Amino acid sequence: MGDQSLLDVLLNRHNTTAEWQKIPWHDPDFSRRMLAEHLSQDHDLASRRYEIIDQHVDWIHRTILDAQPAAILDLGCGPGLYMDRLVKLGHTCTGIDFSPASIDYARRNHAGTYRLDNIVTGDYGTGFDLVMLIYGELNAFAPEDAQRIIDKTHRALRPGGKLLLEVMSSETIKQMAGQPPTWYTAESGLFSDHPHLCLQESRFESGRQSTTYYVIEEDNEDIQTYTAMHHPCTDDEYRQMLDAFEPVIFYPSPTDGFFCIAATK
Ligand SMILES: C[S@@+](CC[C@H](N)C(=O)[O-])C[C@H]1O[C@@H](n2cnc3c(N)ncnc32)[C@H](O)[C@@H]1O
């Protein structure tokens, strides 16, 4: 925060850059704390509870893969909760994620091959039967990065292979933006290992939703800010992004507010 008081930071909070922002999944400490959220069976925040993942994996195996053994690439695989289950169903699975704690956990505990890399810039390899990017993560990328990921996916698939996206509905993203500001205190949590106050504010501006978390720790004058953004798309906009694929089929998701899209190369 330097010379700026806490009040200055908060009063000027909307005079920020137009740059796309994501929460720091790749930061080692943040990723260690996020891993606990992925594995928690009390909520579905970072990954869904195992019971729902079991159902979703079963649907992917039967409906998307016709129960045939496949080479699968999971982009943003987190701690490998999908990959482990899909390996056990006979598939050959690779996961890529840039969260060091998640990749370390997946390598130690789960079947499959795991790579620590950024899915916007990293290499995917080739010859996959299925590439998946699930739980709404596509919407958390700047639109140009989302398109870049889709284009890279097309190159990574064999002809006839499928891209499975699970995206957030526009209504859900707009509802998130309309949530009133809120706050909480905690002894420790996702944003800090220490006692802290977290102020949270959501907005919709320039065609995208953002939620910013202002974290104030005990005995620390600095205020840490974290912003997550999501961009909504219509069905036609998804079809346009996927115009190199045919057919493009829409399916329900196991979670309200999301839906799945399977696109064939
Ligand atoms: C909502 S979580 C979903 C995790 C997993 N797919 C699941 O459902 O259990 C999103 C994941 O995407 C990863 N991620 C976000 N941006 C990424 C990037 N640029 N490169 C690689 N991984 C990324 C995060 O680290 C996180 O593990």
The ligand as an SDF file (V2000), in Angstrom:
LIG
                    3D

 27 29  0  0  0  0  0  0  0  0999 V2000
  -12.2800  -24.0960  -10.9420 C   0  0  0  0  0  0  0  0  0  0  0  0
  -10.7640  -24.9800  -10.8320 S   0  0  0  0  0  0  0  0  0  0  0  0
  -11.2580  -26.5440  -11.4990 C   0  0  0  0  0  0  0  0  0  0  0  0
  -10.2820  -27.6600  -11.2280 C   0  0  0  0  0  0  0  0  0  0  0  0
  -10.6840  -29.0280  -11.8340 C   0  0  0  0  0  0  0  0  0  0  0  0
  -10.9460  -28.9250  -13.2540 N   0  0  0  0  0  0  0  0  0  0  0  0
  -11.8860  -29.5980  -11.1330 C   0  0  0  0  0  0  0  0  0  0  0  0
  -13.0140  -29.4140  -11.6000 O   0  0  0  0  0  0  0  0  0  0  0  0
  -11.6830  -30.2310  -10.0920 O   0  0  0  0  0  0  0  0  0  0  0  0
   -9.8150  -24.2380  -12.1560 C   0  0  0  0  0  0  0  0  0  0  0  0
   -8.4190  -24.7910  -12.3230 C   0  0  0  0  0  0  0  0  0  0  0  0
   -7.8120  -24.1580  -13.4500 O   0  0  0  0  0  0  0  0  0  0  0  0
   -6.4620  -23.8840  -13.1590 C   0  0  0  0  0  0  0  0  0  0  0  0
   -6.0060  -22.7810  -14.0060 N   0  0  0  0  0  0  0  0  0  0  0  0
   -6.5270  -21.5360  -14.0840 C   0  0  0  0  0  0  0  0  0  0  0  0
   -5.8540  -20.8170  -15.0000 N   0  0  0  0  0  0  0  0  0  0  0  0
   -4.8850  -21.6050  -15.4970 C   0  0  0  0  0  0  0  0  0  0  0  0
   -3.8460  -21.4260  -16.4710 C   0  0  0  0  0  0  0  0  0  0  0  0
   -3.6830  -20.2560  -17.1010 N   0  0  0  0  0  0  0  0  0  0  0  0
   -3.0240  -22.4660  -16.7410 N   0  0  0  0  0  0  0  0  0  0  0  0
   -3.1760  -23.6560  -16.0890 C   0  0  0  0  0  0  0  0  0  0  0  0
   -4.1310  -23.8930  -15.1640 N   0  0  0  0  0  0  0  0  0  0  0  0
   -4.9730  -22.8740  -14.8710 C   0  0  0  0  0  0  0  0  0  0  0  0
   -6.4580  -23.5440  -11.6740 C   0  0  0  0  0  0  0  0  0  0  0  0
   -5.1800  -23.6900  -11.0980 O   0  0  0  0  0  0  0  0  0  0  0  0
   -7.4830  -24.5420  -11.1410 C   0  0  0  0  0  0  0  0  0  0  0  0
   -6.8830  -25.7420  -10.7470 O   0  0  0  0  0  0  0  0  0  0  0  0
  1  2  1  0
  2  3  1  0
  2 10  1  0
  3  4  1  0
  4  5  1  0
  5  6  1  0
  5  7  1  0
  7  8  2  0
  7  9  1  0
 10 11  1  0
 11 12  1  0
 11 26  1  0
 12 13  1  0
 13 14  1  0
 13 24  1  0
 14 15  1  0
 14 23  1  0
 15 16  2  0
 16 17  1  0
 17 18  1  0
 17 23  2  0
 18 19  1  0
 18 20  2  0
 20 21  1  0
 21 22  2  0
 22 23  1  0
 24 25  1  0
 24 26  1  0
 26 27  1  0
M  CHG  2   2   1   9  -1
M  END
$$$$
